[in-house]
């Protein structure tokens, strides 16, 4: 049996450097000066930080249906290079993942690729139409074992349908992940509703469109004792609502995510009408960014999720109004979190582990991810060089698409090695098959 020996790493960035021995799929020994055997592959990791492998609750892999933008294979490669060992693939594929056949296809294809654990998200409603509940129970009982349900890309706007979904998923030990957007307030919306959108002549997407749905759904979830997850939180008002909701009776079932781009970028970037900056929900104000950072640090927002949204050139390299919303995120997530949260001293490396690995694994119901770096625990790890920098080039990323808002930016920290179930999946910028 081949073993791995990681030398000179600092788990969570604290304490003296230690070595990690990995055999089969688990960490078998931790300590200084461990010896390598004849069948041992050695990873020299002096100066690197060891973190639990990252878990993304919100990834668009586009397969089936839009393989011109991304596939499960290319998205898995991007995830592995970004330090991820598990991702949740959103349901807005073509056909929609609203039945056992589609979710099992996604799950099996993820296993065939084998770079990260791919967990399909099941649609809440048939065809994402918001009218009739999808086959939630059948998807939960399928080989894919679906436990996260979302119509992401569209809001479950009907409060009765949403209540029924929350009630039904409670019996499945599941969670409904809501794209919070009151559609009647965002008809034709192109940018955050404010002075900048008005100057640019872009229809506004008001903060209240998000906040109204968040408030409604937190009340519904608490009333029925269900688990509710709020996707891509973007406003200071939503952060305040989450604090209020979590402190009410029944609030322990409420969780939320923020994207890396909403932690760093603002609507100031819209001045050049570059569609790379078009996303839903839109980039907000500096005040919103500051509030989201604080909310992530204090736990009002539980975790970071990428909302990795690749688009083919014809859907993104066009005029602003026609461009599809969305950004790549898997390979840049760690660096953006370091820039927004670690460099500002809002999080340390243990905090990074919490928001990128531990809490998303818990929310997604993954018992073998987000585990402590300890003997006997699964060997799902991301080894990070905290002192490195790199320049983002969309064409160099593993995704088929290149729609990154960070093009040309110099970002801090790099994922040097990703280990999934005891096997190296990415090392020094290259995929290991």
SULHU-V224281 format. One record per residue. N is the residue number from 1. RES is the residue in one letter. D_CENTER is the distance of its C-alpha to the mean C-alpha in whole Angstrom. Layout:
# SULHU-V224281
n=N res=RES d_center=D_CENTER
n=N res=RES d_center=D_CENTER
This chain:
# SULHU-V224281
n=1 res=X d_center=34
n=2 res=X d_center=32
n=3 res=X d_center=30
n=4 res=X d_center=28
n=5 res=X d_center=29
n=6 res=X d_center=27
n=7 res=X d_center=29
n=8 res=X d_center=29
n=9 res=X d_center=26
n=10 res=X d_center=25
n=11 res=X d_center=22
n=12 res=X d_center=20
n=13 res=X d_center=22
n=14 res=X d_center=25
n=15 res=X d_center=29
n=16 res=X d_center=31
n=17 res=X d_center=29
n=18 res=X d_center=30
n=19 res=X d_center=29
n=20 res=X d_center=27
n=21 res=X d_center=29
n=22 res=X d_center=27
n=23 res=X d_center=29
n=24 res=X d_center=27
n=25 res=X d_center=24
n=26 res=X d_center=24
n=27 res=X d_center=25
n=28 res=X d_center=29
n=29 res=X d_center=30
n=30 res=X d_center=29
n=31 res=X d_center=32
n=32 res=X d_center=34
n=33 res=X d_center=36
n=34 res=X d_center=35
n=35 res=X d_center=37
n=36 res=X d_center=36
n=37 res=X d_center=37
n=38 res=X d_center=39
n=39 res=X d_center=36
n=40 res=X d_center=33
n=41 res=X d_center=31
n=42 res=X d_center=30
n=43 res=X d_center=27
n=44 res=X d_center=29
n=45 res=X d_center=26
n=46 res=X d_center=28
n=47 res=X d_center=27
n=48 res=X d_center=23
n=49 res=X d_center=21
n=50 res=X d_center=19
n=51 res=X d_center=16
n=52 res=X d_center=15
n=53 res=X d_center=13
n=54 res=X d_center=9
n=55 res=X d_center=7
n=56 res=X d_center=3
n=57 res=X d_center=4
n=58 res=X d_center=4
n=59 res=X d_center=6
n=60 res=X d_center=10
n=61 res=X d_center=12
n=62 res=X d_center=15
n=63 res=X d_center=17
n=64 res=X d_center=20
n=65 res=X d_center=21
n=66 res=X d_center=20
n=67 res=X d_center=20
n=68 res=X d_center=22
n=69 res=X d_center=18
n=70 res=X d_center=16
n=71 res=X d_center=17
n=72 res=X d_center=15
n=73 res=X d_center=17
n=74 res=X d_center=16
n=75 res=X d_center=12
n=76 res=X d_center=13
n=77 res=X d_center=15
n=78 res=X d_center=12
n=79 res=X d_center=10
n=80 res=X d_center=13
n=81 res=X d_center=14
n=82 res=X d_center=11
n=83 res=X d_center=12
n=84 res=X d_center=9
n=85 res=X d_center=12
n=86 res=X d_center=10
n=87 res=X d_center=7
n=88 res=X d_center=8
n=89 res=X d_center=10
n=90 res=X d_center=10
n=91 res=X d_center=14
n=92 res=X d_center=15
n=93 res=X d_center=17
n=94 res=X d_center=21
n=95 res=X d_center=22
n=96 res=X d_center=20
n=97 res=X d_center=18
n=98 res=X d_center=21
n=99 res=X d_center=23
n=100 res=X d_center=23
n=101 res=X d_center=24
n=102 res=X d_center=21
n=103 res=X d_center=19
n=104 res=X d_center=21
n=105 res=X d_center=21
n=106 res=X d_center=17
n=107 res=X d_center=17
n=108 res=X d_center=21
n=109 res=X d_center=20
n=110 res=X d_center=17
n=111 res=X d_center=19
n=112 res=X d_center=22
n=113 res=X d_center=19
n=114 res=X d_center=19
n=115 res=X d_center=16
n=116 res=X d_center=13
n=117 res=X d_center=13
n=118 res=X d_center=12
n=119 res=X d_center=12
n=120 res=X d_center=13
n=121 res=X d_center=12
n=122 res=X d_center=16
n=123 res=X d_center=17
n=124 res=X d_center=19
n=125 res=X d_center=22
n=126 res=X d_center=24
n=127 res=X d_center=23
n=128 res=X d_center=20
n=129 res=X d_center=24
n=130 res=X d_center=23
n=131 res=X d_center=27
n=132 res=X d_center=27
n=133 res=X d_center=25
n=134 res=X d_center=23
n=135 res=X d_center=24
n=136 res=X d_center=22
n=137 res=X d_center=24
n=138 res=X d_center=25
n=139 res=X d_center=21
n=140 res=X d_center=21
n=141 res=X d_center=24
n=142 res=X d_center=23
n=143 res=X d_center=23
n=144 res=X d_center=19
n=145 res=X d_center=19
n=146 res=X d_center=17
n=147 res=X d_center=16
n=148 res=X d_center=13
n=149 res=X d_center=15
n=150 res=X d_center=14
n=151 res=X d_center=16
n=152 res=X d_center=13
n=153 res=X d_center=15
n=154 res=X d_center=17
n=155 res=X d_center=18
n=156 res=X d_center=20
n=157 res=X d_center=23
n=158 res=X d_center=26
n=159 res=X d_center=26
n=160 res=X d_center=28
n=161 res=X d_center=26
n=162 res=X d_center=23
n=163 res=X d_center=25
n=164 res=X d_center=26
n=165 res=X d_center=22
n=166 res=X d_center=22
n=167 res=X d_center=25
n=168 res=X d_center=25
n=169 res=X d_center=21
n=170 res=X d_center=23
n=171 res=X d_center=25
n=172 res=X d_center=23
n=173 res=X d_center=21
n=174 res=X d_center=18
n=175 res=X d_center=16
n=176 res=X d_center=15
n=177 res=X d_center=12
n=178 res=X d_center=14
n=179 res=X d_center=14
n=180 res=X d_center=16
n=181 res=X d_center=19
n=182 res=X d_center=23
n=183 res=X d_center=24
n=184 res=X d_center=27
n=185 res=X d_center=26
n=186 res=X d_center=24
n=187 res=X d_center=26
n=188 res=X d_center=27
n=189 res=X d_center=24
n=190 res=X d_center=23
n=191 res=X d_center=22
n=192 res=X d_center=22
n=193 res=X d_center=25
n=194 res=X d_center=27
n=195 res=X d_center=30
n=196 res=X d_center=28
n=197 res=X d_center=28
n=198 res=X d_center=31
n=199 res=X d_center=32
n=200 res=X d_center=30
n=201 res=X d_center=32
n=202 res=X d_center=28
n=203 res=X d_center=28
n=204 res=X d_center=26
n=205 res=X d_center=23
n=206 res=X d_center=24
n=207 res=X d_center=22
n=208 res=X d_center=24
n=209 res=X d_center=22
n=210 res=X d_center=19
n=211 res=X d_center=21
n=212 res=X d_center=23
n=213 res=X d_center=21
n=214 res=X d_center=19
n=215 res=X d_center=23
n=216 res=X d_center=24
n=217 res=X d_center=21
n=218 res=X d_center=21
n=219 res=X d_center=25
n=220 res=X d_center=25
n=221 res=X d_center=22
n=222 res=X d_center=25
n=223 res=X d_center=28
n=224 res=X d_center=27
n=225 res=X d_center=25
n=226 res=X d_center=22
n=227 res=X d_center=18
n=228 res=X d_center=16
n=229 res=X d_center=13
n=230 res=X d_center=12
n=231 res=X d_center=9
n=232 res=X d_center=9
n=233 res=X d_center=12
n=234 res=X d_center=14
n=235 res=X d_center=18
n=236 res=X d_center=20
n=237 res=X d_center=21
n=238 res=X d_center=18
n=239 res=X d_center=18
n=240 res=X d_center=22
n=241 res=X d_center=21
n=242 res=X d_center=19
n=243 res=X d_center=21
n=244 res=X d_center=24
n=245 res=X d_center=22
n=246 res=X d_center=21
n=247 res=X d_center=25
n=248 res=X d_center=27
n=249 res=X d_center=28
n=250 res=X d_center=25
n=251 res=X d_center=22
n=252 res=X d_center=21
n=253 res=X d_center=19
n=254 res=X d_center=17
n=255 res=X d_center=14
n=256 res=X d_center=11
n=257 res=X d_center=8
n=258 res=X d_center=8
n=259 res=X d_center=7
n=260 res=X d_center=9
n=261 res=X d_center=11
n=262 res=X d_center=12
n=263 res=X d_center=13
n=264 res=X d_center=15
n=265 res=X d_center=17
n=266 res=X d_center=19
n=267 res=X d_center=21
n=268 res=X d_center=24
n=269 res=X d_center=22
n=270 res=X d_center=24
n=271 res=X d_center=27
n=272 res=X d_center=27
n=273 res=X d_center=26
n=274 res=X d_center=24
n=275 res=X d_center=21
n=276 res=X d_center=19
n=277 res=X d_center=18
n=278 res=X d_center=18
n=279 res=X d_center=15
n=280 res=X d_center=15
n=281 res=X d_center=15
n=282 res=X d_center=17
n=283 res=X d_center=17
n=284 res=X d_center=19
n=285 res=X d_center=22
n=286 res=X d_center=22
n=287 res=X d_center=23
n=288 res=X d_center=20
n=289 res=X d_center=18
n=290 res=X d_center=20
n=291 res=X d_center=19
n=292 res=X d_center=16
n=293 res=X d_center=16
n=294 res=X d_center=19
n=295 res=X d_center=17
n=296 res=X d_center=14
n=297 res=X d_center=17
n=298 res=X d_center=19
n=299 res=X d_center=16
n=300 res=X d_center=17
n=301 res=X d_center=13
n=302 res=X d_center=12
n=303 res=X d_center=8
n=304 res=X d_center=6
n=305 res=X d_center=2
n=306 res=X d_center=4
n=307 res=X d_center=6
n=308 res=X d_center=7
n=309 res=X d_center=11
n=310 res=X d_center=14
n=311 res=X d_center=17
n=312 res=X d_center=20
n=313 res=X d_center=23
n=314 res=X d_center=25
n=315 res=X d_center=22
n=316 res=X d_center=21
n=317 res=X d_center=24
n=318 res=X d_center=26
n=319 res=X d_center=28
n=320 res=X d_center=25
n=321 res=X d_center=26
n=322 res=X d_center=26
n=323 res=X d_center=22
n=324 res=X d_center=19
n=325 res=X d_center=16
n=326 res=X d_center=13
n=327 res=X d_center=12
n=328 res=X d_center=11
n=329 res=X d_center=8
n=330 res=X d_center=8
n=331 res=X d_center=11
n=332 res=X d_center=11
n=333 res=X d_center=8
n=334 res=X d_center=11
n=335 res=X d_center=14
n=336 res=X d_center=13
n=337 res=X d_center=12
n=338 res=X d_center=15
n=339 res=X d_center=17
n=340 res=X d_center=16
n=341 res=X d_center=16
n=342 res=X d_center=18
n=343 res=X d_center=21
n=344 res=X d_center=21
n=345 res=X d_center=22
n=346 res=X d_center=20
n=347 res=X d_center=18
n=348 res=X d_center=19
n=349 res=X d_center=18
n=350 res=X d_center=18
n=351 res=X d_center=16
n=352 res=X d_center=13
n=353 res=X d_center=13
n=354 res=X d_center=13
n=355 res=X d_center=10
n=356 res=X d_center=8
n=357 res=X d_center=10
n=358 res=X d_center=12
n=359 res=X d_center=11
n=360 res=X d_center=8
n=361 res=X d_center=11
n=362 res=X d_center=13
n=363 res=X d_center=12
n=364 res=X d_center=11
n=365 res=X d_center=15
n=366 res=X d_center=14
n=367 res=X d_center=17
n=368 res=X d_center=17
n=369 res=X d_center=14
n=370 res=X d_center=14
n=371 res=X d_center=17
n=372 res=X d_center=20
n=373 res=X d_center=21
n=374 res=X d_center=25
n=375 res=X d_center=27
n=376 res=X d_center=27
n=377 res=X d_center=23
n=378 res=X d_center=21
n=379 res=X d_center=20
n=380 res=X d_center=17
n=381 res=X d_center=17
n=382 res=X d_center=15
n=383 res=X d_center=18
n=384 res=X d_center=18
n=385 res=X d_center=21
n=386 res=X d_center=21
n=387 res=X d_center=24
n=388 res=X d_center=23
n=389 res=X d_center=22
n=390 res=X d_center=21
n=391 res=X d_center=22
n=392 res=X d_center=19
n=393 res=X d_center=21
n=394 res=X d_center=19
n=395 res=X d_center=21
n=396 res=X d_center=21
n=397 res=X d_center=17
n=398 res=X d_center=17
n=399 res=X d_center=15
n=400 res=X d_center=18
n=401 res=X d_center=18
n=402 res=X d_center=18
n=403 res=X d_center=17
n=404 res=X d_center=15
n=405 res=X d_center=16
n=406 res=X d_center=17
n=407 res=X d_center=20
n=408 res=X d_center=23
n=409 res=X d_center=21
n=410 res=X d_center=22
n=411 res=X d_center=19
n=412 res=X d_center=19
n=413 res=X d_center=18
n=414 res=X d_center=17
n=415 res=X d_center=16
n=416 res=X d_center=20
n=417 res=X d_center=19
n=418 res=X d_center=17
n=419 res=X d_center=18
n=420 res=X d_center=17
n=421 res=X d_center=20
n=422 res=X d_center=22
n=423 res=X d_center=22
n=424 res=X d_center=21
n=425 res=X d_center=19
n=426 res=X d_center=19
n=427 res=X d_center=21
n=428 res=X d_center=22
n=429 res=X d_center=20
n=430 res=X d_center=21
n=431 res=X d_center=20
n=432 res=X d_center=22
n=433 res=X d_center=23
